[in-house]
Amino acid sequence: MTLQEIRKLSTVDLTKESTKIRTEIAELKRRLVLGEVTNVRVVRNKRKELARVLTVLGEQLAKENA
């Protein structure tokens, strides 16, 4: 998901997206331990995507409260 796509989402959609990404990260970590996934970069990319979503969510919440 690109930054432009993330910025178009509402705060409700961003919170849903963040919880979805968190569950994906947990699932990927579990699969890494079991050896089903060998590419550790996937987890890193998901964490970066989560950081982008949370950053935009924080910006939007700051705008709403200001």
C-alpha positions as CSV (number, residue, x, y, z in Angstrom):
1,M,0.0,0.0,0.0
2,T,1.5,3.3,-1.0
3,L,1.5,6.5,1.1
4,Q,-1.1,8.1,-1.3
5,E,-3.5,5.2,-0.8
6,I,-3.0,5.4,3.0
7,R,-3.7,9.1,3.1
8,K,-7.0,8.6,1.3
9,L,-8.4,6.4,4.1
10,S,-10.5,7.6,6.9
11,T,-9.5,7.2,10.6
12,V,-11.8,4.2,11.0
13,D,-10.3,2.5,8.0
14,L,-6.8,3.2,9.2
15,T,-7.5,1.6,12.6
16,K,-8.9,-1.4,10.9
17,E,-5.9,-1.6,8.5
18,S,-3.5,-1.3,11.5
19,T,-5.1,-4.2,13.3
20,K,-5.1,-6.3,10.1
21,I,-1.4,-5.6,9.6
22,R,-0.7,-6.5,13.2
23,T,-2.3,-9.9,12.8
24,E,-0.4,-10.4,9.5
25,I,2.8,-9.7,11.3
26,A,2.0,-12.1,14.1
27,E,1.1,-14.8,11.6
28,L,4.3,-14.2,9.6
29,K,6.4,-14.4,12.8
30,R,4.7,-17.7,13.7
31,R,5.4,-19.1,10.2
32,L,9.0,-18.0,10.5
33,V,9.5,-20.0,13.7
34,L,7.9,-23.0,12.1
35,G,10.1,-22.6,9.0
36,E,7.3,-22.2,6.5
37,V,8.6,-18.7,5.5
38,T,12.3,-18.2,4.8
39,N,12.2,-14.6,3.7
40,V,12.5,-12.5,6.8
41,R,12.3,-9.3,4.8
42,V,8.5,-9.8,4.5
43,V,8.1,-9.1,8.2
44,R,10.3,-6.0,8.0
45,N,8.2,-4.6,5.1
46,K,5.0,-5.3,7.0
47,R,6.4,-3.4,10.0
48,K,7.3,-0.5,7.8
49,E,3.8,-0.5,6.4
50,L,2.3,-0.5,9.9
51,A,4.5,2.5,10.8
52,R,3.2,4.4,7.8
53,V,-0.4,3.7,8.7
54,L,0.1,4.7,12.3
55,T,1.9,7.9,11.3
56,V,-0.9,9.0,9.0
57,L,-3.5,8.0,11.6
58,G,-1.7,10.2,14.2
59,E,-1.6,13.1,11.8
60,Q,-5.3,12.8,11.0
61,L,-6.2,12.6,14.7
62,A,-4.1,15.7,15.4
63,K,-5.9,17.6,12.7
64,E,-9.3,16.6,14.1
65,N,-8.4,17.6,17.6
66,A,-6.9,21.0,16.6
